[in-house]
C-alpha cells in the first residue's frame, strides 16, 4: 500500500528556479511511489500578508507552474487550503490540546515576531497548530522536509501524540522524508533566491528575460579583470551550472581558472543552459488554460474534502462532540 504524502506551500505566484530545485522537482518524483496531497496554503499566507488583492492571481500562477512542472492531478490531489474548511475546524480542536509553551519556543515564531513586531498576531503563534491540522486532516504519514524544517514536524508529532493519548488513536504520527533541498543563491550571489529580494529567475520567464537577468548577476567577487584567473568555487553562476550545464561543468571550471572565458561568457553559457532546460516546461505552461487550472483545484478540493470530512467526524466522535 502506498504511503500518503502531504506538503503545502504559500501562494507566491510565479515560481522561480530556486522553488523548482528546492521543492517542486521532489514533489514530482514523490508521485511515483506515494499517494500525494499538495496544498496551496492561502490561510497561512494571511499571517504576514497585508495586501491580499494579489492572492487569487498568485494561486493561479503557482498552480500553473506546478502543473507545467509535472504535478499530475490524476496521481495527486492539488487544491487550495481554504477550499477545504474542515482544516480550520480541526485547527481549533487541536489548539485545545496544544500547550502555549510549545508554540512560544518555536524558532520560526521568534524570528517572525522580530520581522513583524507590529503584527504579532494569534495566527503567527498558532501557525504550527494549523500546520499540524494540514497534515493530519488527511492522515498523511509522510511529510517531505529539509533538515531546517525538522523541528516543525517534530512539534506536529508532539501534538499528535498528545491528542492520541488524551482521546485515543486517530492520527498517524507523520514521519519525515528528508529530501535534498539545495540552497540556491539569488542573482546577488549572497542571499537565498527570493522574489521579495528580486534576485530570482522565474521558470516562466521568456528566454530573453532570463538572459537579461543572468547578465545582471554578480559573479566571481575576486575577479576584477577579464584576464584574471577565475575562482569558480566561490561564484554562484558556476554553482548554477551544476544544475543546468552538468556535462560542461568541469570544462567551464577549467576555462574559468585559466581565463580562457570571462564572466560574461560564463553567464551566456548559463542562460543558454537554463533556457534549454526550461523550454519543455514553458511549452507545457503555455498550453494550460486558466479554466483547466480552476477545474483541477476544484476537483482536488472535492477529493480532499471527502478525506477531511471523515477525519473530522472521527475526531469529533473521540472528543464526544457528536
N, C-alpha and C positions, 0 to 999 in steps of 0.2 A: 504493500500500500504506500502511495506517495505521501510524503510529509507535506504539511501546509506552511507556506512561507507568507509572511506579511512584511511589507515595507511601505513607508509613506514619505512624501517629500512636499515641502511647501510650494505653492504656486508662484514660481518666479518668472513665468513667461518663457520666452525662447531659451533653450538650453545651450550651454557652451561646451567646448571640448573637455573642460575640467569635469563638468557634470557627467559627460559620457564615459570618460576614462575612469572616473571615481565611482560611479554607481550604475548608470544605465546599462553598460555592457554586461555587468554582473546580473542585472535584472533579466536580461535576455537569456543568458546562459542558464539561469536557475529554472527557466520554463521547461528545460529538457527533462528534468528529473523530479520536479516538485509541482504541487498544486499551488499556484502563486496568486496572491491578492495584493495589488498595488493601488495605493490610495494617494490622491492629491489632497493634502490636509489643509483645507481652507480655514477651518476653525483655528487651528494652531497659528495661522498667519495673522490673525486678528490681535494676537498678544502684543505685537510690536508695530503693526501696520496702522498708521493714522489715516492714510488715503486709501480707501477701499474701491475707488472708482475704476481702478485697473484690474480688479480681482478676476472678473469673468474673462476678460481678454487674456490674462496670464494663464488661467486654467486651460483655455482652448489651445493656446500656443504650446504649452507644456505637453498636453495630451498629444498634439500633432507630432511633436518631436519624439515622444515615447513610441508612438505607433510607427513612425518612419524608421526608427532605430531598430525595430523588430519585436516590440511587445505585441503579442498575438492575442486578441480578445477571445479567440476560440480555445486557447490553452490557459489563459489567465483572466482574472477579474480585474478590471480597471474602472475606477469610479472616483467620485468626489466625496470627501469625508462627510460634509453636512447633508448629503443626499440620502444618508442612512442615519436618521436622527436618533436611533437607539444608542449610538455611541455616547451621546450627551447624557442620556438617562443612566447608562452604565457608569459613566464618569462620576455622576452624583453618588451612586450607590457605593462605588469603590472609595470615594472620598470619606465615607463614614468609617472606614476601617484603616485609613492611612494616617499614621501619626504625623503631626505638623513638623516635628523634629526631623523626620526623614526627608521632608521636602526642603527644609531650610539649609540642609547640609549639602545639597546638590551643587557641584561646582558651576554648572551652567546657570543656575538661578543667580548665584553670586555675581557671575560675570555679566549677565543680562541686567541685573539691578544696577551695576556700575555704569553700564552703557546707556540705560534709560532711567536715571534717578527720579525723573518727574512722572514716570509711568510704571511704577512697581505695582502692577495690578494683581488681582486674585488669580487670573489666568496664568500669569507668569509663575506664581508659586505652585499652582496646581497642574502645571504643564505635564509633569511625569505621570500624574494620575490619568489624564486624558490620553497620554501616550500609551499607558498600560491598557486602557479601555480599547484603544485602536487595535491592539494586538489580540487581546483575549476575547473580544466580542466575536471574533471569527475562529477562536480556538486554534490559533496558529501555534505550531510547535517549534518553528524556526524563524529567526529574525537575522537577516544579513547585516552585519555591522563591521565597522573598522575598529581597531583597538581603542581609539579615542572615545568610542561610544559604549564600551563595555560596562561602565558604571551605571549608565542609564538603564540598560537591560537588567542589570542585577537588582536595581530598585524595583523594576516591574516584577521580577521573580519574587522579591520580598513581599510585595503587595499580594501576589497570587497565593503565596504560602500562608499569609495571614488570613486571607479570605477563606481558603480551603480548610484551614484549622478551625475557624470560627463556625462555618456553616456547612462543612462537608465538601467533598471533592466535586469541583465543577470545571475548573480551568487546568489545562496542562501548563507546567512551568515552561515558558518559552526558552529554547536553547539558542545560544549564539552560533552563528555560522560566520566565522571570521573570513572576510574577503579581502582581496588586495585592492586597497584604495590608494593609488599613487598620489602623492602630493604634487599637484600640477600648479606651478607658479604662473602668475599672470604676465602680461607683456611688460610690466615694470621690473620683472626679474627679482622681486623682493617679497611680494605678498601672494597669498593663495589666489588663484584665478577667481574673480568675482565680478558680477555685474555692477554691484554697488561701487566698486573701485574703478569701473570702466577699464579693466585690464584684461578683458576676455575676448574670445573669438567664438562667435555664435556658430552652431552647427549649420544653421540655415542661411548664413551669410552668403552673398554671391562670391564667386571666385575673385572678382576684382576687389571687393571689400575685404576679403580675407587677406589678400596680398598687401593691400594698403595698411591694414592693422599690423601685420607682421613686420612690415618695413619700418614701422614706427617703434618697434620693440627695442628695449635695452638688451645689449649683448654682453660680450666679454668686458668686464669692468677694468681689466688690467691691460687691455689692448688699445693703445692710443692711435696708432698709425696703421695703414694698410700693410706696410712692410713688416710690422711687428709680428713675432710668432704669437699664435693664439693659445688660449687656455680653455679647451672645450669642457673640462671638468667643472668649471665654475660659470659656464654660460648656459642660461636657461634655454636658449634657442637650440643648443646642441642636445639638451635633455629631451626636448620635444621630437627631435629626430629619432629617438629611440622608439617612439610610438608610430611615427608616420613615414620614416625612411629607414627602417631597421636594417635592410640589406646594404645600405650605403653608409651606415653609421661609422664603421671603422675607417672607411676611406675618407669620410668627411673630417674625422678627428685628425687623421694623418695630414691631410691637406691644410687643415687649420693650424696645426702646430708648426708646419713648415712655411706658413704664409703663402702657400700656393693659392689659397682662396681667402677672401676677406669676409668681414661680417655681412656685407651686402649680398655677396654670393651665397653665403650660408642661409640667409633669410629667404632668398629666392628659391633655393632648394627646398626649404621647409614649406613655403607657400605652395609649391608645386606638389609636394607630397601630401599635404593636408587636402588640397583641392581634389587630388586623385582619389584619396581615400573616402572623401565625403560625397563624391559625385553620385553614387547609387543612393545614398541617403537623401540627397536633395531631389533626385528624380522621384523617389517614392513620396516624399513630403508634398511635392507639387501636385501629385495625383490624388491626394487625400482631401476630401471636401469637409467643410465645417459641419455640414449635415451629418456626415458619417461619424465625425468625432462626437457629436451630440448623441447619436444613436448608440455608439459604443459606451459612453458614460452612463446613459440611461439604462442600458441593458446590464451594465456592471453593477449599478446601484440596485437594480432589481434582484440580481443573483446574490449580491452581498446581503441585501435585506432579508432574504429567506434565512440565511445562516444567523443573522443578527437577532431576528425575532425569536428563533428557537432558543438561542443562548440566553436572551433576556428573560424568557419565560422560565427557564431552568433556574436562573439566578433569583428571580422573584419568589419562586417556589421555595428555594433553600432559605430565603430571608423571611419567609412567612408573610409575604406581601400579596399572595394570591388567596 
